[in-house]
């Protein structure tokens, strides 16, 4: 029996598109888009930020050095958070309904700048009892540590946790920890998967 519902954040609850940030970044930078991506990838900076190894202001400073750009901290935060779209993928009414009968846990690979913006702009987060965030845990999906933290927060057996993530690798990581996990495709597909497991009060 399902006792906890655990959801990924990006492209499950809130849609995002990295191209939106790249479109704003490229006019500020002398490097072409492919080189921007390669410089960020090879630096490991985003991974370090998402696992809490770099503080926000240090991240912005190192980001600027990596791409040889100059922005204020606030300008960068606005650019960095422009990836998120306004409409959620799952209705808030569903999330509110789930919270009445199940322990709701958010499980996200994210960072301090993005999550501050998300918390301030997406009211559906208030329905989650626990937030398990990579930059606070110090580990990212599919690292086993972050799933174990989510299971501990859920307060039930792994098999009593239902998890939805848009990335198959993260779904497989959850299954390796004993969780009932699916790859999120759409709200309609999610509703079908939940109802098949007896979650019907939404």
C-alpha positions in Angstrom: 0.0 0.0 0.0 1.3 3.5 -0.9 1.9 5.7 2.1 4.1 8.4 0.6 4.1 10.2 -2.7 7.5 11.5 -3.7 7.9 13.9 -6.7 10.7 15.3 -8.6 10.5 19.1 -9.2 11.8 20.0 -12.7 9.7 18.8 -15.6 7.4 16.9 -13.2 5.9 19.7 -11.1 7.4 22.7 -12.8 8.4 22.8 -16.5 11.8 24.2 -17.5 13.8 24.9 -20.6 17.5 25.6 -20.3 17.5 27.2 -23.8 15.7 30.2 -22.2 18.8 30.9 -20.1 21.2 30.3 -22.9 19.3 32.8 -25.1 19.9 35.4 -22.4 23.5 34.3 -21.7 24.9 34.3 -25.3 24.7 38.0 -25.9 26.7 38.6 -22.8 29.4 36.1 -23.7 32.1 36.1 -26.4 31.9 32.3 -26.7 29.5 30.4 -29.0 26.8 28.3 -27.4 28.7 25.0 -27.9 31.8 26.4 -26.1 29.6 27.8 -23.3 28.2 24.4 -22.7 31.6 22.7 -22.9 33.2 25.2 -20.5 30.4 24.7 -17.9 30.5 20.9 -18.3 34.3 20.6 -18.0 34.4 22.9 -15.0 32.0 20.7 -13.0 30.7 23.9 -11.5 27.0 23.2 -11.8 27.4 19.8 -10.3 29.3 21.3 -7.4 26.6 23.9 -6.9 23.8 21.4 -7.0 25.5 19.3 -4.3 26.1 22.2 -2.0 29.9 22.4 -2.5 29.7 26.1 -3.7 27.9 29.0 -2.0 25.6 31.0 -4.3 27.7 34.1 -4.5 30.9 32.0 -5.1 29.0 30.1 -7.8 28.1 33.4 -9.6 31.7 34.6 -9.4 33.1 31.4 -10.7 30.5 31.2 -13.4 31.5 34.7 -14.5 35.2 33.7 -14.6 34.5 30.5 -16.5 32.6 32.3 -19.3 34.3 35.7 -19.0 31.2 37.6 -18.4 30.2 40.3 -15.8 26.8 40.6 -14.2 25.5 41.7 -10.8 24.4 38.9 -8.5 20.7 39.9 -8.9 21.0 40.0 -12.7 22.6 36.6 -12.7 19.9 35.1 -10.5 17.2 36.5 -12.8 19.0 35.0 -15.8 19.7 31.7 -14.1 16.1 31.2 -13.0 14.6 32.2 -16.4 14.5 28.5 -17.3 11.2 28.0 -15.4 7.8 28.4 -17.1 4.9 29.7 -15.1 2.3 27.0 -15.5 2.8 23.8 -13.5 2.5 20.3 -15.1 0.4 18.9 -12.3 -2.6 20.9 -10.9 -2.1 22.3 -7.5 -5.5 20.9 -6.6 -4.1 17.4 -7.0 -1.1 18.1 -4.8 -3.4 19.6 -2.1 -5.6 16.5 -2.3 -2.7 14.1 -2.0 -1.4 15.9 1.1 -4.6 15.1 3.0 -4.0 11.3 2.8 -0.3 10.8 2.0 3.1 12.0 3.1 4.3 14.3 0.4 8.0 14.6 -0.3 9.8 16.7 -2.9 13.0 15.0 -4.2 15.0 17.3 -6.4 18.4 17.9 -8.0 18.5 21.6 -7.6 20.5 24.5 -6.2 20.0 27.4 -3.8 19.3 30.1 -6.4 16.8 28.0 -8.3 15.0 26.7 -5.2 14.6 30.2 -3.7 12.9 31.3 -6.9 10.7 28.2 -7.0 9.7 28.5 -3.4 8.7 32.2 -3.9 6.7 31.6 -7.1 5.0 28.2 -7.0 2.5 28.0 -4.2 2.0 24.2 -4.6 5.2 23.6 -2.7 3.5 24.5 0.5 1.7 21.2 0.5 4.9 19.1 0.8 5.7 17.9 4.2 9.4 17.3 3.5 11.9 18.8 1.0 14.9 16.6 0.0 17.1 18.9 -2.1 20.5 17.9 -3.6 22.3 21.0 -2.5 21.2 20.4 1.1 21.8 16.6 1.1 25.2 16.8 -0.7 24.2 14.2 -3.2 22.3 14.1 -6.5 20.0 11.5 -8.0 20.8 8.8 -8.9 23.2 8.6 -5.9 21.7 6.2 -3.4 22.2 8.6 -0.5 19.5 11.1 -1.7 16.9 8.3 -2.1 17.7 7.0 1.4 17.1 10.5 2.7 13.8 10.7 1.0 12.7 7.3 2.3 13.7 8.3 5.8 11.7 11.5 5.5 8.7 9.6 4.2 8.8 7.5 7.4 7.7 4.2 5.7 9.1 1.2 3.9 10.7 1.9 0.5 8.0 -0.2 -1.2 5.4 2.1 0.3 6.9 5.1 -1.5 5.7 6.1 -4.9 8.2 8.2 -6.9 7.8 10.1 -10.2 10.7 11.6 -12.1 11.1 12.6 -15.7 14.5 11.1 -16.1 14.7 7.3 -16.5 18.1 7.0 -14.9 16.7 8.6 -11.7 13.7 6.3 -11.8 16.0 3.3 -12.0 18.1 4.6 -9.1 14.9 4.8 -7.0 13.9 1.3 -7.9 17.3 0.0 -6.8 16.5 1.4 -3.4 13.2 -0.5 -3.4 10.9 2.3 -4.3 7.9 2.0 -6.6 9.0 4.5 -9.3 7.8 5.6 -12.7 9.1 7.9 -15.4 6.8 10.9 -15.6 5.4 11.7 -19.1 2.2 13.7 -18.4 -0.3 14.5 -15.8 -2.7 12.1 -17.5 -0.2 9.2 -17.3 0.6 10.0 -13.7 -3.1 9.9 -12.8 -3.4 6.5 -14.5 -0.4 5.1 -12.6 -1.6 6.4 -9.3 -5.2 5.1 -9.7 -3.7 1.7 -10.6 -2.1 1.8 -7.2 -5.2 2.7 -5.3 -4.5 6.5 -5.1 -7.9 7.8 -6.2 -8.8 10.8 -4.0 -7.9 13.6 -6.4 
